């Protein structure tokens, strides 16, 4: 039905109320709102039958059905808290089922040109591709400005700046972009940053700052003669702050082939010699989990992860080293790692990646909160850079 619905603020308020019901603080960054609203899925009352919630990991006590939540295994208090969380979650889901479709219908589309038609990139064609994508971003800015979409026009205009390097730019819809930091043609160590929820062209600057901080740390920590690069990969439609998609692997399933294709492009551009690390933040770790099987990368680093959709690192079926970290200030620690069947759809992402049951190599993220893993000079960022550089003996462990 067309017209104006209650809007995202209503869904966010419902999710924040659900968060307060279990004693969580209100989030400060958009990605926090998403999972606090965890409620953002479309679910009918009574859809989750008794006993349908499964533990996130066998014997870990991390799931509600297992009688505990992270930090309180086996305690009656933890069980009560887990029960309140699930009730709040379901209440928010029901509310968002009404709100999300109405608010989505009210958002107008910003016009943009089709992306530049380019051959698969090679080391010799990178400069040509960068120029074509800058030109496309400039045209997208012109069209957005003519449409009165000033925020999008400003974002597109920034991306058209002469110093920017994009393997991909597509200004249509929420936007797609793959930005390169460093000299990718000669890089021997490449980190690919995979974002979480509510990342789009409109919010891209926040994501770009994280990628730039990671690149700066790689440059500082690189051994003599090494040439690191970072790719900020906005290669999929990330779940919104109020959406059914945030609780399922659906968007991740769609994104996985694109991430696999990007890794193939990086291998081709670098002549197969680069050490490649996927740095997967929040819902981005679900994307990495769906893409991981047989993927030709050297390391996966999961930060602020709600889960990967797999029960263990081994179940990812990847030859890469799997790392995981969670800062002591990250609210994700309070989210039960469960899976539930809801109307034939699996909701939730299973085993906690920092639990012993998952089997990842744990590294120290100190006091990082959910958006603090890429703070310049932080323990988390230094360790992410060490992993991406292949200097694993130097990584400090949790």
C-alpha positions in Angstrom: 0.0 0.0 0.0 1.4 3.3 -1.1 1.7 6.4 1.2 3.4 7.3 4.3 3.7 4.7 7.1 4.8 5.2 10.6 8.4 5.4 9.4 11.7 3.9 10.7 11.5 5.9 13.9 8.6 3.8 15.1 10.4 0.6 14.5 13.5 1.9 16.1 11.6 3.0 19.2 10.0 -0.5 19.4 13.5 -2.1 19.2 15.0 0.3 21.7 12.1 -0.5 24.1 12.8 -4.2 23.6 16.5 -3.5 24.4 15.6 -1.6 27.5 13.4 -4.5 28.6 16.5 -6.7 29.0 18.7 -4.0 30.5 20.7 -3.1 27.4 21.9 0.5 26.9 20.5 2.4 24.0 22.8 2.2 20.9 24.7 5.1 19.5 25.6 3.9 16.0 23.3 2.6 13.3 24.7 -0.9 13.3 23.9 -1.1 17.0 20.3 -0.1 16.4 19.9 -2.9 13.9 20.6 -5.8 16.2 19.1 -4.2 19.2 16.0 -3.8 17.1 16.7 -7.4 16.3 13.1 -7.1 16.2 13.4 -5.9 12.7 12.1 -9.1 11.1 8.6 -9.8 9.8 7.1 -12.5 12.0 3.5 -13.3 12.8 2.3 -13.8 16.4 2.8 -17.3 17.5 5.2 -18.2 14.7 7.8 -19.5 17.0 6.5 -22.7 18.6 7.6 -23.9 22.0 10.9 -25.7 21.8 11.8 -24.3 18.3 14.7 -22.3 19.6 17.9 -24.2 19.4 21.2 -23.6 21.3 23.8 -21.8 19.2 26.4 -24.4 20.0 26.2 -27.9 21.4 27.2 -28.0 25.0 28.3 -24.4 25.2 25.4 -23.1 27.2 25.3 -20.1 24.9 21.7 -20.5 23.7 18.5 -19.8 25.5 17.4 -23.4 25.2 20.7 -24.5 26.7 19.8 -22.6 29.8 22.2 -19.7 29.5 23.4 -16.6 27.8 27.0 -15.4 27.3 28.5 -14.5 30.6 26.0 -16.4 32.8 26.0 -20.1 31.8 23.7 -22.2 34.0 22.6 -19.5 36.3 18.9 -18.9 37.0 19.5 -15.2 36.5 20.9 -15.9 33.1 18.0 -18.1 32.2 15.5 -15.3 33.3 17.5 -12.8 31.3 17.5 -15.0 28.2 13.8 -15.5 28.5 13.2 -11.8 28.7 15.4 -11.2 25.7 13.5 -13.7 23.6 10.1 -12.2 24.7 11.3 -8.7 23.8 12.7 -10.0 20.5 9.4 -11.5 19.5 7.4 -8.4 20.5 9.7 -6.2 18.4 9.5 -8.7 15.5 5.7 -8.4 15.5 5.8 -4.6 15.7 8.3 -4.4 12.8 6.3 -6.8 10.7 3.7 -3.9 10.4 6.1 -1.0 10.4 8.8 -2.1 8.0 6.7 -2.6 4.8 4.9 0.7 5.3 8.1 2.8 5.8 9.9 1.0 2.9 7.1 2.0 0.5 7.6 5.7 1.4 11.3 6.0 0.3 11.7 7.4 -3.1 14.4 6.2 -5.5 17.3 8.5 -6.3 18.1 8.4 -10.1 21.6 7.4 -11.1 23.3 6.2 -14.3 24.1 2.5 -15.0 27.6 1.6 -13.8 30.5 1.9 -16.2 30.9 -1.1 -18.5 34.3 -2.4 -17.8 36.2 -5.6 -18.6 37.4 -7.7 -15.6 40.2 -5.6 -14.0 43.8 -6.4 -14.3 46.9 -4.6 -13.0 47.3 -2.8 -16.3 43.7 -1.6 -16.5 43.2 -0.4 -13.0 43.9 3.3 -13.8 41.4 3.2 -16.6 38.8 1.6 -14.4 39.3 4.2 -11.6 38.8 7.0 -14.1 35.6 5.5 -15.5 34.1 5.0 -12.1 35.0 8.6 -11.0 33.2 9.9 -14.1 30.2 7.7 -13.3 30.1 9.1 -9.7 30.3 12.6 -11.1 27.3 11.9 -13.3 25.4 10.3 -10.4 26.1 13.4 -8.3 24.6 15.6 -11.1 21.5 13.5 -11.4 21.0 13.3 -7.6 21.3 17.1 -7.3 18.8 17.6 -10.1 16.4 15.3 -8.2 16.8 17.3 -5.0 18.6 14.5 -3.2 21.3 16.7 -1.7 22.8 14.2 0.7 23.3 11.6 -2.1 24.6 14.2 -4.4 27.3 15.2 -1.8 28.3 11.6 -1.3 28.6 10.9 -5.0 30.5 14.1 -5.6 33.0 13.1 -2.9 33.5 9.8 -4.6 34.3 11.5 -7.9 37.3 13.4 -6.4 40.5 12.8 -8.4 42.4 10.9 -5.7 39.6 8.3 -5.2 40.1 4.8 -6.6 37.1 2.6 -7.2 37.1 -0.9 -8.7 33.3 -0.6 -8.7 30.8 2.3 -8.4 27.1 2.0 -8.9 25.0 4.8 -7.6 21.6 3.2 -8.1 19.5 2.2 -5.1 21.4 2.1 -1.9 24.6 2.0 -3.9 27.5 -0.3 -4.5 31.2 0.6 -4.3 34.6 -1.0 -3.9 37.2 1.5 -3.0 40.9 0.8 -3.1 43.4 2.2 -0.6 47.0 1.8 -1.7 48.6 0.4 -4.9 46.6 -2.7 -5.6 48.5 -3.6 -8.7 51.7 -4.2 -6.7 50.2 -5.2 -3.3 51.5 -8.3 -1.5 49.1 -8.0 1.4 45.4 -7.1 0.9 42.7 -6.7 3.5 39.1 -6.6 2.3 36.7 -4.9 4.7 33.2 -6.4 4.7 30.6 -4.0 6.3 27.6 -4.8 8.5 24.2 -3.3 8.6 23.0 0.1 7.4 26.0 0.8 5.2 25.1 2.5 1.9 26.3 5.3 -0.3 24.6 7.8 2.0 26.4 6.5 5.1 29.6 5.6 3.2 31.9 8.1 4.9 31.7 6.1 8.2 32.7 2.9 6.4 35.5 4.7 4.5 37.0 6.0 7.8 37.2 2.5 9.1 39.0 1.3 5.9 41.3 4.3 5.9 42.2 3.6 9.5 43.0 0.0 8.7 45.1 1.0 5.8 47.1 3.5 7.9 47.8 0.8 10.5 48.9 -1.7 7.8 51.3 0.9 6.4 52.7 1.6 9.9 53.2 -2.1 10.7 54.3 -3.4 7.3 57.7 -4.9 7.1 60.3 -3.2 4.8 59.5 -3.7 1.2 55.9 -4.8 1.8 53.1 -3.1 -0.1 49.7 -3.4 1.6 46.3 -2.4 0.3 42.8 -2.3 1.7 39.6 -2.7 -0.2 36.4 -1.2 1.3 33.8 -3.5 -0.2 30.3 -2.2 -0.2 29.3 -4.9 -2.6 25.8 -5.8 -1.4 22.5 -4.3 -0.1 23.2 -4.4 3.6 20.2 -4.9 6.0 18.6 -1.7 7.1 18.1 -0.5 10.6 14.5 -1.7 10.4 14.2 -4.7 8.1 13.3 -8.4 8.2 16.7 -9.1 6.6 18.8 -8.3 9.6 17.9 -11.6 11.4 18.4 -14.0 8.5 21.2 -15.1 6.1 19.2 -13.9 3.1 21.2 -10.8 2.3 24.4 -12.7 3.0 23.5 -15.5 0.6 23.0 -12.9 -2.1 26.2 -11.2 -1.3 28.5 -14.2 -1.1 28.9 -14.8 -4.8 29.9 -11.2 -5.3 32.5 -11.4 -2.5 33.9 -14.5 -4.0 34.1 -12.7 -7.4 36.0 -9.9 -5.8 38.5 -12.2 -4.3 39.0 -13.7 -7.8 39.6 -10.2 -9.1 42.2 -9.5 -6.4 44.0 -12.7 -7.2 44.1 -11.8 -10.9 45.2 -8.2 -10.3 48.0 -9.2 -7.9 49.1 -12.2 -9.9 48.0 -14.6 -7.2 50.9 -13.6 -4.9 49.0 -11.5 -2.3 48.2 -12.5 1.3 44.4 -11.8 1.4 42.5 -11.3 4.6 38.7 -10.7 4.9 37.9 -8.4 7.8 34.3 -9.0 8.6 32.4 -6.7 10.9 29.0 -7.4 12.5 26.5 -8.7 9.8 29.5 -8.7 7.5 30.7 -11.8 9.3 27.5 -13.6 8.1 28.4 -12.6 4.6 31.9 -13.9 5.1 30.5 -17.1 6.5 28.4 -17.8 3.5 31.3 -17.0 1.1 33.9 -18.9 3.0 33.7 -22.5 1.6 36.8 -23.1 -0.5 37.5 -19.4 -0.8 41.0 -18.5 -1.8 41.9 -16.3 1.1 44.5 -16.6 3.8 42.6 -15.4 6.9 39.2 -14.4 8.1 38.9 -12.0 11.0 35.5 -11.7 12.6 34.8 -8.7 14.8 31.6 -7.7 16.6 30.0 -10.8 15.1 26.5 -12.1 15.8 27.5 -15.4 14.3 28.3 -16.7 10.9 25.5 -19.1 10.3 27.9 -22.0 10.9 28.3 -24.1 14.1 32.1 -23.9 14.1 35.1 -22.6 12.3 35.6 -26.1 10.8 32.0 -25.9 9.4 33.0 -22.9 7.3 35.1 -25.4 5.2 37.8 -22.8 4.5 41.6 -23.3 4.4 42.0 -19.8 5.8 42.9 -19.2 9.5 39.7 -18.0 11.2 40.1 -15.3 13.9 37.5 -13.7 16.1 37.4 -10.9 18.7 34.9 -9.0 20.7 35.6 -5.9 22.8 34.5 -5.8 26.4 32.3 -2.8 25.5 30.4 -4.6 22.6 26.7 -5.1 23.3 26.8 -8.2 21.0 28.0 -10.2 24.0 24.5 -9.9 25.4 22.7 -11.3 22.4 21.8 -15.0 22.7 23.4 -17.0 19.9 20.4 -19.0 18.8 18.7 -20.2 15.7 14.9 -20.5 15.4 12.6 -21.7 12.6 10.1 -18.9 11.9 7.6 -19.5 9.1 10.1 -21.7 7.3 12.9 -19.2 7.6 15.9 -19.7 9.9 16.3 -16.7 12.2 19.6 -16.1 14.0 23.2 -17.1 13.2 24.1 -19.9 15.7 27.3 -20.4 17.6 29.1 -17.4 19.1 32.4 -17.0 17.2 34.3 -16.1 20.4 33.1 -19.2 22.2 35.3 -22.2 22.7 32.8 -24.3 20.8 33.3 -22.3 17.6 37.0 -22.9 17.6 38.3 -19.7 16.1 41.7 -18.2 17.1 40.8 -15.4 19.6 42.6 -12.1 19.5 42.5 -9.2 21.9 40.1 -6.3 21.2 40.4 -4.7 24.6 37.5 -2.4 25.5 36.2 -1.8 22.0 32.5 -1.2 21.6 30.6 -2.3 18.6 31.8 0.5 16.4 35.2 0.8 18.0 37.2 -2.0 16.3 38.7 0.5 13.8 39.6 3.3 16.1 43.2 4.4 15.2 45.8 3.1 17.6 43.4 0.7 19.3 44.4 -2.8 20.4 41.7 -4.2 18.1 42.9 -2.3 15.0 46.6 -3.1 15.7 45.8 -6.8 15.9 43.6 -6.7 12.8 46.6 -5.2 10.9 48.9 -7.8 12.2 46.6 -10.5 11.0 46.3 -8.9 7.6 50.1 -8.6 7.4 50.5 -12.2 8.2 52.4 -11.5 11.4 50.4 -13.9 13.5 53.1 -14.4 16.2 52.7 -10.7 17.0 48.9 -10.9 17.5 48.0 -10.5 21.2 45.4 -13.0 22.3 42.3 -12.5 24.4 
